[in-house]
């Protein structure tokens, strides 16, 4: 039994490494960066960086943390961009990309789970989103470790400010990468952060999409495994009640915690 689990995890780990490189080096983003073309689904989101070349382009963000082993996966719409942050560019090697994204929260690239390392070598202001997500993970686990106990990813991987270009790229990016990302993930809890993420999830999932809206959580069959899916409004959005305890009944929340512990 142990060997079969180990073998499955090794396969997911190998698949994740390949997927991480493929997303970060997305051929569509790379082509549009070199040869901008108005009207394509991803053209707006790629053009927001105004990069003069692929080597200077902040690459699409696959995920941050250990996708294969982390117990909780937070999925948002797309990563926000900070031009002052030290972040992989198109010129980085595969080894550098893998080290950055898998170990982003280990202390060098992000300090204390919320302070990004800047190009100057110093650390910037705390990122509110990272702080909020850690708080939500704390409702499910005692003292959760960013990147280890929970991992962050998005349904659209290119970076932009204020979700610019997300709507146009949404179907294209999720069809290309989301199912494979979920197959690589070892998470037993998937948290859908924000209305765009929930709406796209409901479009893709068979079953009862209104359950997530009504009860805040639903046990669903996702990429070959049963997992709890939970919806939370985005912390920067206008919807209220952004804690699990404010949206999910105490009994359901305890059920989710128990499910999480059973799967570890």
NUGU-449920 format. One record per residue: y, x, z of N, C-alpha, C, O, CB in turn; residue in three letters. Coordinates in steps of 0.001 Angstrom, whole numbers, plus 500000, padded with zeros to 6 digits. Atoms other than C-alpha are relative to their C-alpha. Glycine has a CB too. Example, Ala and Ser with C-alpha at 12.3 -4.5 7.8 and 13.67 -1.06 7.14 Angstrom:
<pts>
498810500890500000495500512300507800501200500900500000501181501936500665500027499008501246Ala498810499180499940498940513670507140501090499230500730502198499739500899500462500414498585Ser
</pts>
This chain:
<pts>
498795500832500000500000500000500000501247500862500000502194500582499265500010499062501209Unk498838499131499916502421502790500911500244500691498662501384500822498216499816501037501117Unk499854499289501262501706504640497666500556499093498914501351499541498087498666500576499563Unk499502500920501012502348501511495554501488499732500184502241499652499214499222498693500045Unk498580500195499718505674500908497294500775501235499554501835501135498936500235499718501510Unk499358498750500351506533504569496826500123500135498489501157500565497980499225501178500579Unk500004499911501449505600504425493157501025499056499385501722499418498437498615499695499458Unk499022500976500495507692501294492589501420500515500227502278500398499352499808498629500697Unk498673499494499687510679502883494306500351501189499115501494501328498680500086500393501471Unk499759498859500870510299506062492290500373499551498591501246500142497956498772500900499957Unk499681500523501335510329504048489062501405499416499969502164499655499030498976498932499579Unk498658500581499948513419502115490118501056501099500093502135500986499513500126499033501196Unk499060498897499866515096505373491076500228500700498659501359501045498319499494500999501038Unk499875499371501319514378506907487664500784499102499053501647499571498311498611500308499410Unk499278500960500841515579503753485907501480499950500381502349499848499515499372498596500124Unk498615500061499525518723503713488065500792501219499527501956501090499148500038499908501536Unk499305498795500452519595507304487161500384499894498527501483500280498129499125501238500228Unk499713500181501422519344506488483467501088498951499791501984499132498967498727499597499245Unk499026501076500135521323503271483871501388500456500437502388500119499804499564498785500815Unk498713499501499510524052504998485889500709500805498902501900500619498652499799500874501270Unk499420499186501065524598507501483087500408499140498811501452499372498202499012501075499555Unk499704500852501147524480504799480422501268499172500223502086499029499315498818499078499714Unk498804500785499708527105502643482147501235500895500001502249500565499384499859499280501353Unk498848499095499906529403505574482936500398500553498638501562500883498410499691501150500951Unk499720499507501346529118506718479334499883498861498972499478499086497832499034501155499639Unk500135501181500864529218503201477849500509500312498587501674500672498414500777498793500600Unk499592499639501367529280503738474073501136499135499460501915499576498615498816499896499070Unk498927500885500458531577500752473570501338500476500553502321500574499818499728498537500427Unk498766499490499389534184502032476033500402501323499361501580501568499102499824500178501524Unk499717498692500587533883505505474559500583499858498596501546500537498241498727500851499957Unk499514500213501367534352504251470991501407499409499991502265499844499222499046499079499236Unk498689500649499974537303502013471872501080500914500571502258500782500241499929498716500813Unk499039499035499476538930504818473825500459500945498893501632501307498803499385500798501167Unk499675499089501104538769507057470786500674499276498843501601499795498221498741500694499503Unk499497500765501144539457504342468205500307498569500447499489497673500237498966500004498825Unk499636501343499515541287501339469745499931498972498869500353499226497741501419500012500616Unk500124501071500993540546498070467966500284498676500678499500498225501512498587499993499343Unk499590501273499396542330494857468906499011498907499606498549498840498467501445499616499560Unk500839501156500293540191491750469196498569500117500467497887499098500580500002499752498560Unk501356499862499477536912493212470465499979499611501475500999499747502151499479501448499808Unk500059500490498621535687491846473845500498501001501044501117500607502032498595499617500327Unk499648498998498991536272495137475686501286500761499687501660501672500425498873500978500148Unk498842499217500432539387496321473867501141499960501009501785500980501252500491499498498661Unk498880500113499064541906494999476403499767500834501248500650501581501670500225498543500386Unk500255499309498739540230496403479506499965501519499803500387502267500685498679499517500611Unk500009498560500275539692499815477897501416500509499777501768501598500231499124500313498773Unk498645499547500334543275499990476640500934500044501197501985500680501126500589499108498950Unk499103500027498841544750499341480106500245501389500573501297501634501163499429499100501079Unk499817498646499456544228502995481060500960500848499157501539501818499647498650500704500098Unk499124499244500893546222504221478056499623501482499965500488502355499895501458499843500434Unk500481498609500039544068507359478033500120500547498583499824499847497615498525500095500495Unk499825499390501313544785509735475187498682500480499400498594500727498197500967501157500096Unk501313499570500481541117510778474962498931499559500999499237499204502138499958501548499793Unk501114500351499118537678510013476399499902500977501166499548500575502274498680499980499215Unk500070499006498933537812513244478408500957499688501145500717500099502281500300501377499445Unk499042500357498966540804511858480303499877498569500491500711498100501265501370500222499499Unk500216501410499658539424508322480689499192499889501287498147500528501408499280499260498848Unk500814500275498811538270507121484148498829499139499556499022498006499114500839499288501136Unk501179500635500593534719506151483224499675498663500671500086498426501807498796500935500097Unk500481501224499371533178502719483830499223500329501274498462501296501312499118499200499022Unk500598499744498687531996502510487437498672499246500127498677498018500218500975499580501136Unk501300500676499922528224501792487651499795499295501347499530498094501401498874501007499770Unk500087500490498622528060501365491453500379501150500911500520502285500456498562499450500339Unk499680498952499024528923503283494606499029499881501162499066498908501915501485499892500497Unk501004500016498946526072504150496965498597500117499437498404500381498250500123498736500822Unk501418499896500363522286504173496902499498498636499557499046497838500378499150500537501190Unk500382501310500534521480501234494635498545499662500293498220498508500571500241499956498502Unk501440500238499862517724501638495008499608499645501429498738498798501633499224501225499551Unk500432500182498614517525501731498817500913499123500852500476498607501880499878501323500645Unk499066500783499181520617499894500090499502498565500159498998497962499211501412500007499372Unk500550501325499691519717496600501761500903498848499581500445497714499438499732499899501469Unk499042501027500392522862494710500752500762500484498772501236501619498735500977499666501167Unk499236499695501210524503494640497322501185499045499920501015497827499880499106499889498721Unk498784500788500194528115493471497026500410500094498535500613501189498010501153500492500936Unk499619500064501405529028492347493498501358499331499860501535498182500264498941499244499180Unk498674500564500245532663491829492544500245499922498491499330500150497700501107500853500697Unk499700500204501420534440491225489219500079501316499242499309501538498308501307499239499842Unk499917498674500613535532494748488243500742500933500947501502500462501794500710499939498612Unk499344499055499084536733497927489987501480500165499684501879500260498524499310501359499938Unk498576499731500179540428498391490533500197501486499736499346502306500080500815499547501242Unk499765498603500372541979501609489291501133500599500828502136499943501108500325500111498501Unk498976499219499322543951504244491181500107501326499248499228502180499365499656500218501534Unk499887498821500854545233506919488813500120501288500808499878502374500282501196499861499082Unk499851498812499156545875509282491749498680500438500624498585501551501141501016499735501095Unk501287499699499374542244509162492959499214501014499174499277501009497944499178498718500181Unk500958499137500684539766511900492132498825499127499580498061498653500421499533501196500917Unk501016500911500518537439509910489901499460500572498698500205501180497930500580498566499785Unk500605499405501190534987510883487152500709499617498700501080498463498484498556499595499916Unk499458500189501343536408511304483667498867500197498983497759500610499325501186500995499724Unk501005499878501051534585511317480361499454501401499837498367501573499285500572499551498709Unk500421498603500138534342515123480527498954500432501034498375501510500904501204500898500109Unk500944499615498945532100515107483651498569500019499461498231499279498537500105499032501202Unk501407499920500386528425516067483320499203498872500662499683498223501591499408501378500384Unk500881501012499409525524513705484083499734500287501473499730499373502296498676499933499234Unk500274499625498611524762515639487276501204499694500888501040499227502016499637501494500094Unk498785500282499229528377515310488437500201498502500189500611498056501261501225500607499309Unk499874501461499904528414511577487683499024499451501037499404498637501878499747499338498624Unk501021500479499074525170510988489589500369500339501437500258499494502326498636500599499649Unk499623499582498649526355512979492608501182499183500523501188498761501679500345501495500019Unk498813500744499566529713511200492715499644498571500388499944498145501503501061499991498894Unk500211501430499756528516507599492455498959499733501084499103498778501848499578499316498718Unk501010500224498964525423507929494658500491500460501368500081499908502389498703500726499643Unk499543499441498721527247509955497338501489499760500245502122500484501014499713501492500045Unk498557500214499937530722508506497004500488499758501426501586500181501789500386498828499122Unk499596500324498628530802507263500607499500501017501023499586500778502228499495498625500370Unk500608499022499080529175510382502081501013500811500800500640501499501750499129500942499226Unk498990499305499201532488511813503302500970500857499217502099501081499656499333500844500987Unk499115499138500787533913514016500573500915499179499089502135499338499120499174500985499162Unk499216500788500955535019511534497902500748498858500677501848498493500263499095499444498912Unk499361501060499202535807508777500409499794500351501463498658500532501903499408498566499665Unk500085499655498576536596509572504049499984498736500839500765497812500611501177500909500422Unk500109501116499052535557507164506822499805498660499304500170497614499841501237499938500873Unk500333501240500698534457504621504241501165499263499387500980498169498853499325499102500919Unk498850500767500512538001503694503175501147500833499441502051500277498818500531499145501082Unk498892499161500476540247506687502345499554500809498781498727501710498922500499500950501130Unk500439499290501208539889507909498718500594501398499902501742501628500281500374499204498763Unk499511498647500237540181511580497874500875499990498751500488499435497722498818501010499848Unk499053499981501098543169512197495617499894501301499204499280502272499647501419499814500527Unk500007498804500851543667514690492792500694501177500694500441502333500357500689499703498653Unk499295498948499258545925516628495181499107500696501021499480501736501563501207499415500703Unk500891499443498992542946517307497478500174499351501363499381499603502270500223501477500117Unk499791500752498762544358515071500242499342498628499858498737498317498832501526499858500325Unk500577501344500042543252511545501102501111498952500006502119499099500697499042499777501194Unk499001501044500137545157508395500187499897498935501067499145499071502032499890499369498662Unk500009501118499053545807505152502017498664499274499955497946499327498957501146499020499695Unk501248500758499921542902502989503148499968498926498922500975498269498661499833499365501394Unk500195501050500996541519500690500454499553498736500736498484498702501345498947500431498907Unk500269501222499245541632497180501877498662499369499629497962498848500497501111499000499777Unk501258500613500433538680495979499807498808500672500670497897499995501146499861500081498472Unk501114499285499355536379498691501161499912499653501487498819499477502025500165501525499826Unk499989500351498573537443497898504724499451498596500208498682498350501137501427500102500577Unk500456501386499886536845494184504165498486499903499809497802499209500562500721499114498970Unk501435500061500277533386494714502701499191500579501158498136500051501508499674500752498705Unk500708499431498845532360496933505598499979498999501157498991498898501884500666501327500451Unk499951501028498968533474494178507945498982498901499767498360498408500707501379499405500072Unk500972501055500306531317491640506137498565500525500186497691499791500647500202499479498548Unk501324499422499770528325493983506201499686500054501492498528499930501892499912501408499388Unk500173499957498541528874494266509974499583498653500576499043498589501680501288500456500664Unk500461501317499553528241490532510260498497499841499811497882498953500401500739498896499245Unk501432500089500278524720491141508974499194501111500650498031500913501001499768500021498521Unk500681498846499419523846494581510369500882500652501057502109500602500962499628501021498906Unk499240499243499009524878496591513410500378501364499425499520502119498965499186500166501313Unk499475498710500436527077499545512432499460500409498630498821501455498517499665501068501023Unk500516499677501337526262499479508683500688501220499402501886501426499600500173498807499066Unk499486498780500614526710502714506748500329499740498528499442499391497749498975501156500135Unk499627500203501408528689502421503480499211500923499083499064502114499354501506500233499803Unk500750499207500963526651503575500525498547500192500360497743500572499508500633501317499846Unk501386499841499543523460503670502593499390498630500283498379498262499685499933500897501271Unk500494501338499689522969500210504094500522498956499017499877497932498793500392499616501415Unk499483500912501022525172498514501508500631500800498862501173501887499061501034499018500612Unk499499499357501208526215499387497976500958499046499304500796497828499382498833500410499052Unk499003500810500688529166498176495912499837500152498496499663501260497988501425500396500433Unk500002499964501447529058497236492251500800498814499471501374498043500239498554499986499449Unk499216501048500642530671494872489758499253499453498793498294500058498314501382500533499581Unk500629500583501189529745492589486877500676500492498720500087500421497642500053498466500066Unk499325499289501094532325494290484616500334501384500548500937501499501615501312499227499487Unk499969498662499420532304498056485024501258500814499690501564501759500417498820500750499530Unk498763499273500284535527499256483379501067499651501031501133498528501530500504499681498577Unk498984500162498970538446499741485746501301499449499400501664499752498264500261501342500705Unk498685500494500416541752497872485538500729499470501228500126499285502285499871498888498904Unk499218500612498927544544496492487696499966498485499862500062497945498760501457500513499982Unk499905501462499927544467492839488768499078499290499005499448498274498418501431499570499754Unk501043500585500842541302492091486751500425499841498539499887498993497827499597498657500552Unk499549500108501379543128492624483467498863500347499035498234501399499154501211500917499759Unk501028499791501006540713492292480552498611499568500407497680499659499606499963501411499636Unk501335500359499499537822491029482696499428498798499265498268498826498853500055499708501498Unk500501501228500625537532487555481167499411500278498619498341499772498282501122498964499890Unk500466499714501359537175488919477638498722500833499996497867500660499127501084500722499217Unk501150499082499970534620491570478630498800499441500754497706500000500679500408501309500625Unk500984500492499028532632489428481077498609499774499406497633500355499880500492498715500604Unk501314500319500571529833488053478892499342501242499420498146501466499612500129498923498917Unk500525498827500673529424491265476937499429501005501002498328501521500807501089500653499159Unk500412498978499039529187493568479969498803499536500833497880500312501082501170500361500921Unk501119500492499187526886491355482041498711499925499186497635500235499698500330498620500582Unk501201500070500837524497490806479143499423501386499749498213501540499584500317499317498667Unk500444498631500290524325494547478574499386500684501212498428501445501072501162500825499492Unk500367499171498857523893495797482140499500499265501251498737499848502021501155500804500371Unk500217500603498680523572493218484938498520499844500359498122500204501467500669498649500054Unk501418500217499686519868492326484714499312501316500364498500501362501289499280499340498806Unk500614498696499722518886495990484643500493500551501334499721501157502077500309500999498866Unk499464499554498710521170496785487571499293499286501147498932499913502143501521499748500072Unk500680500770498957519588493999489623498537500409500131497988500402501232500097498506499704Unk501396499547499953516105495212488705499864501321500743498861501560501415499440500145498585Unk500022498710499300516960498684490029500338499851501479499920500673502294500977500970499345Unk499534500178498625518510497326493234498862499605500939498037498749500619501099498944500048Unk500970500361498967516378497214496367500549499011501008499889498710502003499536501231500718Unk499343500890499032518780494824498101499257498677500144498789498097499163501447499736499581Unk500553501331499748517387491709499731501107498969500180500847497766500187499099500022501236Unk498837500880499914520908490278500144500975500408498897501368501571498806500678500076501421Unk499007499768501049523262489959497161501213499141500309501117497915500367499425499677498576Unk498766500707499658526849489038498009500882499932498763501292500962498226500747500700501179Unk499150500220501166528870487538495156501429499851500492501767498874501160499547498741499181Unk498637499954499473532493488403495845500976499492498933501168500133497899500373501448500446Unk498983500519500907535090486231494133499481498924499073498292498863498761500570501111499191Unk500334501154500832535154483154491939499459500405498628498535499764498126501222499123499826Unk500496499579501312534665485023488640498535500419500082497736500097499203500850501157499449Unk501381499552499832531481486604489946499073498813500219497992498756499634499890500981501174Unk500819501189499736530145483285491263499790499192498725498669498783498423500657499121501081Unk500114500816501211530895481430488031499065500640498983498258499947498364501378499783499373Unk500878499324500950529179484052485887498558499984500490497628499822499699500466501441499771Unk501344500046499415526211484158488265499352498640499741498186498560499353500057500286501521Unk500523501347500219525800480397488002499657499758498535498721499019498229501008498964500472Unk500292500137501424525909480628484217498684500677499636497974500228498736501137500585499167Unk501182499211500334523094483169484218498736499565500728497629499773500232500262501432500298Unk501150500330499168520841481797486959499424498623499678500158497661499451500388500063501459Unk500661501294500051518269479055486572499920499477501430500055500255502374498574500100499338Unk500089500543498643517888476710489533501155499075500303501585498316499434499960501122501022Unk498982500935499536520570474901491514501294500741500307501499501157501447499510499237501243Unk498791499208499790523941476609491061500936499435501056501684500193501673500737500128498719Unk499069500592499043525789474141493299499636500305501449500453500109502348500055498508499799Unk500411499686498633523790475240496349500868501113500579501307501031501726498516500408500037Unk499158498894499532525745478487496608501401499514500339502002499958501318500073501106498941Unk498655500531499783529004476563496358500047499150501259500993499233502042500457499177498791Unk500008500961498903528019473939498903499647500631501344500297500362502354499028498894499696Unk500503499462498738526133475947501513500390501460500237500221501981501339498503499872500038Unk499568498614499846527472479446500874498896501016499815499176502206499667500600500185501335Unk501128499078500147523981480944500548498801499259499437498643498057499653499641500658501352Unk501179500614500595520766480311498671498946501078499768499267502179499322500357499273498670Unk501106499087500258517353481984498482499579499817498544499092498752498164498797499743500981Unk500259500099501431516860482740494786499049501097499533498904502140500170501308500073499220Unk500868499007500626514401484557492563500870500819499055501328500309498033498790499326499238Unk499075499151500766516427487496491189499301501277499567498877502077500401501258500337500834Unk500579498777500572515032490182488881498651500346500641498406501487501035500974501174500173Unk501364499773499524511462489755490091499791499970501491498683500227501960499543501271499516Unk500140500027498542512170489386493817500788498836500581501801498413500023500475501331500621Unk499237501018499279513237486691496253501083500686500827500809501607501596499068499138500909Unk498881499398499279516666487516497629500971498895500400501090497867499733500716501087499132Unk498942500926499604519376485730499525501254500335499214501707501479499209500269500066501533Unk498726499851500695522464485209497377501060499274500828500866498132501243499930499434498526Unk498944500521499133525691484638499301501322500087499254501595501090498595500067500783501350Unk498693499984500643529140483707498006501107500175501027501118499516502066500220498718499203Unk498792499828499198532398484963499524501212500078499075501147500739498038499902501274500890Unk498774499838500779535931484549498167500451501455500033500165502183500983501116499077500538Unk499481498632500038537599487782497127501103500138501041501929499236501182500532500363498578Unk498978499835498955539756489208499953501429499987499458502366499686500197499763501294500742Unk498655500006500585542704489512497547500325498668499332501413498501498781500136501129498987Unk499784501297500633542303485927496290500685499011500922501129499353502019498690499429499536Unk499266501028499270543798482670497466499100499060500798499595498245501575500825499200499042Unk500893500888499263540692480946498818499894500450501457499823501647501732498603499967499342Unk500106499651498576540470480798502624498562500296500410497655500285499577500554498870500860Unk501327499820499392537505481535504916499214501097499290498314500829498495499208498681499964Unk500579498864500692536502484998503820498983500775500834498574501870500448501085500917499568Unk501074499411499200534003485810506582498734499167499815498805497971499535500398500078501511Unk501244500754500066530337484862506489499987498884501043499588497755500757498798500932500203Unk500058500956498886530702483120509843500893498792499784500701497759500424500387500681501288Unk499101501107500281533478480922508443499482499089498897499967497970498729501354500526499626Unk500466500748501163531504479744505423498547499552500099498114498642499392500174500829498773Unk501436500280499899527868479669506513499683499551501416500227500088502381499152501249499616Unk500364500493498674526315477750509376499332501103500810498759502039500252499068498779499889Unk500575498976499117525154479757512393498497500135499773497958501241499785500281499661501475Unk501449499952500209521530478811511750499651500687498680498695501459498612499413498583500025Unk500254499363501298521698479854508089500305501498500059499594502307499464500846499330498895Unk499641498591499865523422483120509004498914500771500747498585501898500375501344500142500725Unk501108499370499272520678483928511517498764500138499110498029501123499188499653499184501259Unk501122499967500934518112483097508854500146501160499011499173501838498680499897498666499245Unk499727498902500927519773485567506471499797501348500693499226502270500109501438499895499443Unk500196498745499250519841488283509156498516500295500199498076501434500047500707499927501370Unk501444499822499800516154487729509892499311500410498705498434501274498700499369498710500540Unk500557499675501313515318487833506186500297501456499653499444502157499108500571499058498913Unk499581498631500273517230491102505880499149500996500806498715502015500270501501500178500333Unk500783499105499141515364492701508804498524500023499596497867501058499708500131499572501465Unk501393500081500433511980491522507505499749500859498776498643501362498576499619498558499706Unk500141499254501244512616493294504218500242501485500142500152502226499163500927499456498988Unk499700498582499798513472496655505798498780500742500526498844501950500755501177500169500967Unk
</pts>
